[in-house]
Amino acid sequence: MSGISVTRRGIVCLVASIVATACVSAGAALAMEHEPTMGTTMSFGRVVEVDSDAGTITVEHLAIGHLYMEPMTMAFRVSDPAMLVPLTPGLKIRFEAERAPGGFVVRRIENSNR
């Protein structure tokens, strides 16, 4: 009987080793998939509201991978309020956003309706 328990123990150890290896491999693959990219990363969205007085733009945007954001509607501060002048609700845009102290900031906006 001791031969059977050794075999079971060996099988359990083998299965645990395979599962641990698979988990480590999957974790590494996910980390690489969500690794922030270097350089500029443009995101896509639609202008919902422009508040020139507050220096903010509300955007309904697609997922922003480098900021780990799901698609949503949210307000962003802008680095230069002059960027808001040509924007109107409904306009499709490409924009570059980054994490900053106190929230997220849009550094660049391009009209993508053209």
Backbone as a chain_set.jsonl record, in Angstrom:
{"seq": "MSGISVTRRGIVCLVASIVATACVSAGAALAMEHEPTMGTTMSFGRVVEVDSDAGTITVEHLAIGHLYMEPMTMAFRVSDPAMLVPLTPGLKIRFEAERAPGGFVVRRIENSNR", "coords": {"N": [[0.811, -1.203, 0.0], [2.01, 1.214, 0.591], [3.355, 1.852, -1.713], [1.318, 2.751, -3.379], [0.431, 5.116, -2.106], [2.729, 6.672, -2.375], [2.785, 6.998, -5.129], [0.41, 8.411, -5.542], [1.05, 10.726, -4.115], [3.205, 11.612, -5.645], [1.882, 12.134, -8.064], [0.143, 14.174, -7.266], [2.024, 16.138, -6.576], [3.18, 16.546, -9.101], [0.986, 17.534, -10.588], [0.474, 19.894, -9.11], [2.84, 21.256, -9.611], [2.65, 21.65, -12.396], [0.345, 23.287, -12.53], [1.245, 25.535, -11.079], [3.331, 26.408, -12.753], [1.852, 27.043, -15.053], [0.288, 29.15, -14.072], [2.249, 31.09, -13.489], [3.257, 31.527, -16.063], [0.954, 32.508, -17.375], [0.53, 34.836, -15.899], [2.816, 36.326, -16.566], [2.366, 36.677, -19.3], [0.036, 38.246, -19.255], [1.009, 40.538, -17.973], [2.799, 41.495, -19.886], [1.023, 42.066, -21.93], [-0.372, 44.263, -20.977], [1.549, 46.125, -20.584], [2.721, 49.409, -20.257], [3.171, 51.496, -23.073], [5.976, 53.081, -24.634], [6.523, 56.493, -25.582], [4.149, 58.382, -27.561], [0.705, 57.751, -27.117], [-2.228, 57.573, -28.652], [-5.659, 57.964, -27.921], [-9.101, 57.126, -28.56], [-12.197, 58.892, -28.839], [-15.364, 60.558, -28.067], [-16.492, 63.841, -27.865], [-18.29, 64.929, -25.106], [-18.89, 67.02, -23.395], [-17.753, 70.378, -23.03], [-15.979, 72.369, -20.872], [-14.918, 75.317, -20.649], [-14.365, 77.252, -18.681], [-13.612, 75.726, -16.432], [-11.549, 74.358, -17.527], [-11.776, 71.776, -18.562], [-12.631, 68.715, -20.274], [-15.206, 66.56, -21.138], [-15.236, 63.263, -22.051], [-16.411, 60.548, -23.93], [-14.917, 57.645, -24.082], [-12.939, 55.061, -25.704], [-11.323, 52.036, -24.543], [-8.385, 52.765, -22.677], [-5.456, 51.633, -22.823], [-2.763, 52.061, -21.788], [-3.289, 53.474, -19.518], [-4.765, 51.774, -18.1], [-7.585, 51.807, -18.287], [-11.007, 51.112, -18.662], [-13.52, 51.287, -21.296], [-15.356, 54.281, -20.99], [-17.189, 57.205, -19.801], [-15.806, 60.224, -18.974], [-14.483, 63.109, -17.222], [-11.716, 65.093, -18.147], [-8.891, 67.037, -17.211], [-7.303, 69.64, -19.098], [-4.103, 70.341, -20.534], [-3.665, 72.757, -21.732], [-5.903, 75.295, -21.906], [-6.611, 76.514, -24.331], [-6.831, 74.503, -26.165], [-9.438, 73.678, -26.033], [-11.065, 75.397, -27.461], [-11.803, 74.859, -30.298], [-13.511, 72.693, -29.977], [-16.569, 70.829, -29.888], [-19.597, 69.399, -28.539], [-20.171, 66.017, -29.462], [-18.209, 65.8, -31.361], [-15.8, 63.702, -32.829], [-12.771, 62.542, -31.54], [-9.184, 62.145, -31.343], [-6.976, 61.637, -28.72], [-4.358, 62.412, -26.393], [-3.681, 61.259, -23.303], [-2.552, 61.419, -19.909], [-1.473, 60.206, -16.7], [-1.524, 62.338, -13.91], [-0.582, 64.371, -11.066], [-3.358, 64.531, -8.978], [-5.203, 63.601, -10.835], [-6.164, 62.912, -14.255], [-4.709, 64.142, -17.277], [-5.228, 65.731, -20.382], [-3.002, 66.017, -22.96], [-2.807, 66.443, -25.681], [-4.967, 66.982, -28.472], [-6.751, 65.837, -31.285], [-8.839, 66.371, -34.098], [-10.909, 63.842, -35.233], [-12.916, 63.536, -37.018], [-12.467, 64.099, -39.61]], "CA": [[0.0, 0.0, 0.0], [2.841, 2.408, 0.623], [3.662, 2.173, -3.102], [0.188, 3.502, -3.929], [0.44, 6.468, -1.537], [3.848, 7.388, -2.972], [2.357, 7.33, -6.484], [-0.568, 9.503, -5.417], [1.788, 11.905, -3.69], [3.961, 12.039, -6.821], [0.929, 12.711, -9.026], [-0.313, 15.453, -6.697], [3.141, 17.093, -6.724], [3.319, 16.843, -10.52], [-0.13, 18.406, -10.953], [0.702, 21.193, -8.463], [3.933, 21.898, -10.345], [2.114, 22.08, -13.699], [-0.557, 24.418, -12.285], [2.057, 26.693, -10.693], [4.022, 26.878, -13.961], [0.853, 27.669, -15.928], [-0.092, 30.439, -13.474], [3.357, 32.035, -13.674], [3.295, 31.855, -17.497], [-0.203, 33.351, -17.684], [0.774, 36.14, -15.282], [3.816, 37.031, -17.372], [1.724, 37.059, -20.559], [-0.866, 39.368, -18.981], [1.821, 41.72, -17.676], [3.33, 41.988, -21.151], [-0.087, 42.581, -22.714], [-0.79, 45.552, -20.436], [2.735, 46.946, -20.337], [2.607, 50.733, -20.863], [4.061, 51.698, -24.205], [6.761, 54.3, -24.577], [6.144, 57.424, -26.639], [2.783, 58.879, -27.5], [-0.369, 56.8, -27.344], [-3.468, 58.301, -28.877], [-6.889, 57.259, -27.597], [-10.223, 57.585, -29.365], [-13.388, 59.2, -28.071], [-16.34, 61.525, -28.56], [-16.671, 64.937, -26.912], [-19.618, 64.991, -24.506], [-19.065, 68.373, -22.85], [-16.557, 71.212, -22.936], [-16.121, 73.392, -19.837], [-13.753, 76.199, -20.8], [-14.075, 77.914, -17.405], [-12.919, 74.784, -15.546], [-10.413, 73.772, -18.246], [-11.987, 70.329, -18.648], [-13.392, 68.15, -21.379], [-15.785, 65.264, -20.824], [-15.074, 62.426, -23.233], [-16.838, 59.151, -23.944], [-13.742, 57.101, -24.759], [-12.671, 53.627, -25.764], [-10.334, 51.625, -23.537], [-7.08, 53.417, -22.737], [-4.618, 50.567, -22.289], [-1.604, 52.469, -20.987], [-3.783, 54.014, -18.24], [-5.555, 50.696, -17.517], [-8.975, 52.268, -18.2], [-12.038, 50.504, -19.5], [-14.314, 52.324, -21.967], [-16.237, 55.009, -20.062], [-17.322, 58.644, -20.008], [-15.211, 60.898, -17.825], [-13.926, 64.445, -17.441], [-10.265, 65.224, -18.077], [-8.313, 68.377, -17.283], [-6.45, 69.81, -20.275], [-2.864, 71.042, -20.189], [-3.77, 74.111, -22.284], [-7.313, 75.581, -22.167], [-6.818, 76.907, -25.732], [-7.191, 73.291, -26.908], [-10.883, 73.468, -25.961], [-11.777, 76.359, -28.312], [-12.465, 74.32, -31.487], [-14.26, 71.475, -29.677], [-18.01, 70.896, -29.644], [-20.146, 68.086, -28.214], [-20.422, 65.14, -30.594], [-17.007, 65.718, -32.191], [-14.944, 62.545, -32.594], [-11.398, 63.018, -31.354], [-8.063, 61.336, -30.869], [-6.357, 62.454, -27.68], [-3.275, 61.822, -25.612], [-3.9, 61.533, -21.875], [-1.573, 60.821, -19.004], [-1.736, 60.324, -15.259], [-0.84, 63.493, -13.32], [-1.048, 64.579, -9.688], [-4.725, 65.018, -8.894], [-6.091, 63.065, -11.868], [-5.643, 62.679, -15.592], [-4.598, 65.37, -18.066], [-5.097, 65.576, -21.823], [-1.879, 66.824, -23.453], [-2.963, 66.726, -27.111], [-6.258, 66.601, -29.033], [-6.88, 65.951, -32.737], [-10.158, 66.089, -34.647], [-10.852, 62.62, -36.043], [-14.083, 63.507, -37.899], [-12.033, 64.296, -40.988]], "C": [[0.853, 1.265, 0.0], [3.259, 2.819, -0.781], [2.565, 3.012, -3.744], [0.194, 4.929, -3.393], [1.595, 7.3, -2.089], [3.458, 7.823, -4.382], [1.349, 8.47, -6.445], [0.13, 10.813, -5.06], [2.583, 12.467, -4.875], [3.064, 12.701, -7.857], [0.45, 14.069, -8.533], [0.782, 16.513, -6.848], [3.314, 17.497, -8.18], [2.226, 17.804, -10.978], [0.063, 19.797, -10.352], [1.8, 21.961, -9.193], [3.455, 22.434, -11.693], [1.213, 23.304, -13.53], [0.24, 25.668, -11.93], [2.781, 27.272, -11.902], [3.052, 27.597, -14.893], [0.448, 29.035, -15.388], [0.993, 31.49, -13.673], [3.416, 32.466, -15.133], [2.145, 32.784, -17.875], [-0.01, 34.746, -17.103], [1.766, 36.958, -16.081], [3.204, 37.5, -18.684], [0.797, 38.249, -20.343], [-0.078, 40.639, -18.693], [2.363, 42.318, -18.967], [2.225, 42.638, -21.986], [-0.491, 43.98, -22.266], [0.379, 46.469, -20.112], [2.544, 48.319, -20.978], [3.609, 50.885, -22.007], [4.803, 53.013, -24.048], [6.332, 55.207, -25.723], [4.691, 57.839, -26.494], [1.792, 57.777, -27.838], [-1.657, 57.588, -27.462], [-4.659, 57.395, -28.569], [-8.014, 57.863, -28.428], [-11.435, 57.846, -28.483], [-14.286, 60.189, -28.775], [-16.545, 62.569, -27.472], [-18.122, 64.934, -26.425], [-19.903, 66.404, -24.022], [-17.719, 69.079, -22.8], [-16.834, 72.28, -21.882], [-14.86, 74.259, -19.857], [-13.365, 76.874, -19.494], [-13.274, 77.011, -16.46], [-11.682, 74.179, -16.216], [-10.519, 72.267, -18.359], [-12.79, 69.963, -19.887], [-13.92, 66.799, -20.91], [-15.807, 64.461, -22.112], [-15.659, 61.037, -22.979], [-15.743, 58.444, -24.75], [-13.715, 55.584, -24.778], [-11.662, 53.293, -24.67], [-9.004, 52.354, -23.766], [-6.107, 52.486, -22.03], [-3.499, 51.028, -21.388], [-1.999, 53.117, -19.664], [-4.654, 52.993, -17.508], [-7.014, 51.109, -17.303], [-9.863, 51.5, -19.16], [-12.752, 51.623, -20.264], [-15.268, 52.971, -20.958], [-16.377, 56.459, -20.508], [-16.76, 59.316, -18.766], [-14.673, 62.265, -18.217], [-12.419, 64.401, -17.254], [-9.923, 66.699, -17.979], [-7.503, 68.446, -18.56], [-5.231, 70.626, -19.874], [-2.892, 72.489, -20.668], [-5.233, 74.387, -22.626], [-7.601, 76.02, -23.605], [-7.19, 75.704, -26.602], [-8.699, 73.087, -26.978], [-11.667, 74.313, -26.958], [-12.47, 75.708, -29.514], [-13.376, 73.121, -31.225], [-15.731, 71.737, -29.4], [-18.508, 69.496, -29.315], [-20.476, 67.304, -29.493], [-19.209, 64.942, -31.487], [-16.201, 64.468, -31.822], [-13.503, 63.035, -32.546], [-10.446, 61.852, -31.112], [-7.379, 62.219, -29.839], [-5.285, 61.662, -26.953], [-3.48, 62.233, -24.161], [-2.815, 60.848, -21.062], [-2.005, 61.046, -17.568], [-0.907, 61.495, -14.736], [-1.305, 63.619, -11.869], [-2.466, 65.16, -9.706], [-5.651, 64.522, -10.0], [-5.388, 62.822, -13.188], [-5.688, 63.977, -16.391], [-4.476, 64.998, -19.54], [-4.016, 66.543, -22.284], [-2.033, 67.219, -24.911], [-4.317, 66.212, -27.574], [-6.221, 66.804, -30.529], [-8.315, 65.633, -33.141], [-10.052, 64.821, -35.483], [-12.109, 62.466, -36.891], [-13.66, 63.584, -39.365], [-11.709, 63.022, -41.688]], "O": [[0.437, 2.286, -0.548], [3.496, 4.001, -1.032], [2.85, 3.888, -4.561], [-0.019, 5.868, -4.161], [1.454, 8.512, -2.254], [3.786, 8.94, -4.782], [1.437, 9.4, -7.246], [-0.162, 11.865, -5.629], [2.618, 13.682, -5.073], [3.438, 13.709, -8.457], [0.363, 15.015, -9.316], [0.495, 17.655, -7.206], [3.569, 18.666, -8.469], [2.507, 18.778, -11.677], [-0.169, 20.792, -11.039], [1.701, 23.175, -9.371], [3.816, 23.543, -12.086], [1.309, 24.255, -14.307], [-0.06, 26.751, -12.432], [2.841, 28.491, -12.064], [3.387, 28.638, -15.459], [0.281, 29.979, -16.16], [0.697, 32.642, -13.987], [3.606, 33.648, -15.418], [2.345, 33.745, -18.618], [-0.353, 35.736, -17.75], [1.577, 38.162, -16.256], [3.493, 38.607, -19.137], [0.772, 39.167, -21.162], [-0.474, 41.717, -19.136], [2.381, 43.54, -19.116], [2.459, 43.638, -22.665], [-0.909, 44.796, -23.087], [0.206, 47.482, -19.434], [2.224, 48.381, -22.166], [4.756, 50.448, -21.904], [4.315, 53.943, -23.406], [5.826, 54.723, -26.736], [4.083, 57.667, -25.438], [2.022, 56.973, -28.741], [-2.121, 58.195, -26.497], [-4.662, 56.213, -28.913], [-7.891, 58.977, -28.937], [-11.679, 57.131, -27.511], [-14.028, 60.607, -29.904], [-16.746, 62.233, -26.305], [-19.058, 64.937, -27.224], [-21.002, 66.927, -24.206], [-16.683, 68.459, -22.559], [-17.815, 73.016, -21.988], [-13.876, 73.972, -19.175], [-12.18, 77.055, -19.217], [-12.366, 77.477, -15.771], [-10.858, 73.556, -15.546], [-9.52, 71.553, -18.271], [-13.515, 70.778, -20.458], [-13.176, 65.991, -20.354], [-16.325, 64.913, -23.133], [-15.421, 60.435, -21.932], [-15.652, 58.626, -25.964], [-14.376, 54.918, -23.98], [-11.203, 54.182, -23.953], [-8.564, 52.53, -24.902], [-5.95, 52.535, -20.81], [-3.294, 50.45, -20.321], [-1.157, 53.295, -18.784], [-5.211, 53.281, -16.449], [-7.607, 50.801, -16.269], [-9.511, 51.272, -20.317], [-12.601, 52.794, -19.913], [-15.909, 52.277, -20.169], [-15.753, 56.881, -21.481], [-17.177, 59.022, -17.645], [-14.44, 62.542, -19.394], [-11.908, 63.763, -16.334], [-10.59, 67.53, -18.594], [-7.058, 67.414, -19.062], [-5.303, 71.487, -18.997], [-2.229, 73.35, -20.091], [-5.763, 73.771, -23.551], [-8.742, 75.906, -24.054], [-7.799, 75.87, -27.659], [-9.191, 72.404, -27.876], [-12.812, 73.989, -27.272], [-13.648, 75.987, -29.737], [-13.958, 72.583, -32.166], [-16.095, 72.728, -28.767], [-17.917, 68.51, -29.755], [-20.989, 67.858, -30.466], [-19.181, 64.009, -32.29], [-15.952, 64.209, -30.645], [-13.067, 63.825, -33.383], [-10.844, 60.75, -30.736], [-7.22, 63.42, -30.058], [-5.302, 60.432, -26.905], [-3.454, 63.42, -23.835], [-2.243, 59.838, -21.473], [-2.787, 61.946, -17.263], [0.268, 61.631, -15.076], [-2.317, 63.03, -11.49], [-2.728, 66.161, -10.374], [-6.788, 64.986, -10.091], [-4.186, 62.561, -13.237], [-6.582, 64.803, -16.209], [-3.733, 64.088, -19.909], [-4.1, 67.745, -22.03], [-1.458, 68.218, -25.344], [-4.772, 65.154, -27.139], [-5.72, 67.822, -31.006], [-8.933, 64.725, -32.585], [-9.189, 64.733, -36.356], [-12.355, 61.388, -37.433], [-14.409, 63.181, -40.255], [-11.328, 63.04, -42.858]]}, "num_chains": 1, "name": "protein.A"}
